Amino acid sequence: MGFTVASGVVMAQGGQIQCTVTENGTPSNGSVAVVQNGRQVASGSCKGALSVPAGTAKVTLRLDGALDNPAKTVEVVVAAGKTTPVTADFQTAVLEVRIEAKGQQGTGLVAVEKDGKRIGTLGSGVAARLSTGAYEVVVRLGGAEQRYAVDLRPGQHRVVRAQF
């Protein structure tokens, strides 16, 4: 007399991650990446919920459009059949550099540095969003260079005028 044991396939039930990104407390656009066991399992924009396997995950939220590409990472536990909210608020300011040469608007290279590393470059009169904090603005026109220490506070619109 015999019997048969059917081997079943067990499907891991997943959950969802719903991300929300704010900038200075106001809703903003952002992106999300989800890593489990050292492997990225999902990514996308923070416009809808992402389906992910249940379990512990590292979730990284990024603010779209900021020059320094700020990110915040949190560890969460995603329960099967549940939605796990993940929220990050990014404190930002706007930096604008205006170059003047002999009383006229000039064009030159503007480099934004933090802790000795270049974060990005700007054109004269172009505003950029950056995380709050201390930066060095390096303005070059022709062979001349000027450096400015800038401390950005949340919601601030800071204009640096470089005169050559």
C-alpha positions as CSV (number, residue, x, y, z in Angstrom):
1,M,0.0,0.0,0.0
2,G,1.5,3.3,-1.0
3,F,0.6,6.9,-0.8
4,T,1.7,10.0,-2.7
5,V,2.8,13.3,-1.1
6,A,2.4,16.2,-3.3
7,S,5.2,18.7,-2.9
8,G,3.7,22.2,-3.0
9,V,5.3,25.4,-4.0
10,V,5.2,27.9,-1.2
11,M,4.9,31.5,-2.6
12,A,6.2,34.2,-0.3
13,Q,3.5,36.7,0.3
14,G,4.6,40.2,-0.1
15,G,3.6,43.6,1.3
16,Q,3.9,47.1,0.0
17,I,5.9,50.2,0.8
18,Q,4.3,53.6,0.4
19,C,6.8,56.4,0.4
20,T,6.2,60.1,1.0
21,V,8.9,62.8,0.4
22,T,8.5,66.3,1.7
23,E,10.8,69.4,1.2
24,N,10.7,71.8,4.1
25,G,7.5,70.2,5.2
26,T,5.8,70.6,1.8
27,P,4.9,67.6,-0.4
28,S,7.6,67.1,-3.1
29,N,8.7,64.6,-5.7
30,G,11.1,61.8,-4.8
31,S,12.2,58.3,-5.6
32,V,12.6,55.1,-3.6
33,A,14.9,52.1,-3.7
34,V,14.3,49.0,-1.5
35,V,17.1,46.6,-0.6
36,Q,16.6,43.2,1.1
37,N,19.5,40.8,1.8
38,G,21.9,43.0,0.0
39,R,19.9,43.0,-3.3
40,Q,17.7,45.7,-4.7
41,V,14.1,44.3,-4.9
42,A,12.2,47.4,-6.0
43,S,12.6,51.0,-7.0
44,G,10.5,53.8,-8.5
45,S,8.9,57.1,-7.8
46,C,7.1,58.0,-4.6
47,K,3.8,58.3,-6.5
48,G,2.3,54.9,-5.6
49,A,2.9,51.9,-3.5
50,L,5.7,49.4,-4.4
51,S,5.2,45.7,-4.0
52,V,8.1,44.1,-2.1
53,P,8.7,40.7,-0.4
54,A,7.8,40.5,3.3
55,G,10.7,40.9,5.7
56,T,13.3,43.4,6.8
57,A,14.3,46.0,4.2
58,K,16.5,49.1,3.8
59,V,14.5,51.8,2.1
60,T,16.3,54.8,0.6
61,L,14.3,57.9,-0.3
62,R,15.8,60.6,-2.5
63,L,14.6,64.1,-3.2
64,D,14.2,64.8,-6.9
65,G,15.8,67.9,-8.5
66,A,18.2,68.9,-5.7
67,L,21.8,69.6,-6.8
68,D,23.4,67.5,-4.0
69,N,21.0,64.5,-4.6
70,P,20.1,64.1,-0.9
71,A,19.0,60.7,0.4
72,K,17.7,59.2,3.7
73,T,17.8,55.5,4.5
74,V,15.7,53.7,7.1
75,E,15.3,50.1,8.0
76,V,11.7,48.8,8.1
77,V,9.9,45.5,8.5
78,V,7.4,44.8,5.7
79,A,4.5,42.6,6.9
80,A,2.8,40.3,4.4
81,G,-0.4,41.8,3.0
82,K,0.3,45.2,4.7
83,T,1.4,48.6,3.5
84,T,4.4,50.1,5.3
85,P,4.6,53.9,5.2
86,V,8.1,55.4,4.8
87,T,8.5,59.2,5.1
88,A,11.4,61.6,4.7
89,D,11.5,65.4,5.0
90,F,14.5,67.1,3.3
91,Q,15.5,70.6,4.6
92,T,16.6,72.6,1.6
93,A,17.4,76.1,0.4
94,V,17.9,77.8,-2.9
95,L,21.4,79.1,-4.0
96,E,21.8,81.5,-6.8
97,V,25.2,83.0,-8.0
98,R,25.3,86.1,-10.1
99,I,28.5,87.0,-11.8
100,E,29.3,90.6,-12.7
101,A,32.3,91.7,-14.7
102,K,33.0,95.4,-15.0
103,G,29.4,96.2,-14.0
104,Q,27.8,93.9,-16.6
105,Q,26.4,90.4,-16.1
106,G,29.1,87.9,-16.8
107,T,29.3,84.2,-17.5
108,G,31.7,82.0,-15.7
109,L,32.0,78.7,-14.0
110,V,30.4,78.3,-10.5
111,A,31.3,75.2,-8.6
112,V,29.5,74.3,-5.4
113,E,31.6,72.3,-2.9
114,K,30.9,70.6,0.5
115,D,33.7,69.2,2.7
116,G,36.2,69.7,-0.1
117,K,34.2,67.7,-2.7
118,R,32.5,69.2,-5.7
119,I,28.7,68.8,-5.5
120,G,27.9,70.3,-8.8
121,T,28.2,73.3,-11.1
122,L,25.9,76.2,-11.9
123,G,25.7,79.0,-14.5
124,S,25.5,82.6,-13.5
125,G,21.9,83.5,-12.5
126,V,20.8,79.9,-12.3
127,A,19.1,78.9,-9.0
128,A,19.7,75.5,-7.6
129,R,18.1,73.7,-4.6
130,L,20.5,72.2,-2.1
131,S,20.3,70.6,1.3
132,T,20.8,73.0,4.2
133,G,24.3,73.3,5.6
134,A,27.7,74.9,4.9
135,Y,29.1,75.1,1.4
136,E,31.9,76.7,-0.5
137,V,31.1,78.5,-3.7
138,V,34.0,78.8,-6.2
139,V,33.5,81.3,-9.0
140,R,35.9,81.4,-11.9
141,L,35.9,84.0,-14.6
142,G,38.8,84.2,-17.0
143,G,41.9,83.5,-14.9
144,A,40.4,84.9,-11.7
145,E,38.8,83.0,-8.9
146,Q,36.7,84.0,-5.9
147,R,35.6,81.8,-3.0
148,Y,32.6,82.3,-0.8
149,A,31.6,80.4,2.4
150,V,27.8,80.0,2.3
151,D,25.6,78.6,5.1
152,L,22.2,77.7,3.8
153,R,19.1,77.5,6.1
154,P,15.7,75.8,5.5
155,G,13.6,77.7,3.0
156,Q,16.2,80.4,2.4
157,H,16.9,81.9,-1.1
158,R,20.5,82.9,-1.0
159,V,22.0,85.1,-3.7
160,V,25.8,85.4,-4.0
161,R,27.1,88.3,-6.1
162,A,30.6,87.7,-7.5
163,Q,32.1,90.9,-8.9
164,F,35.2,90.8,-11.0
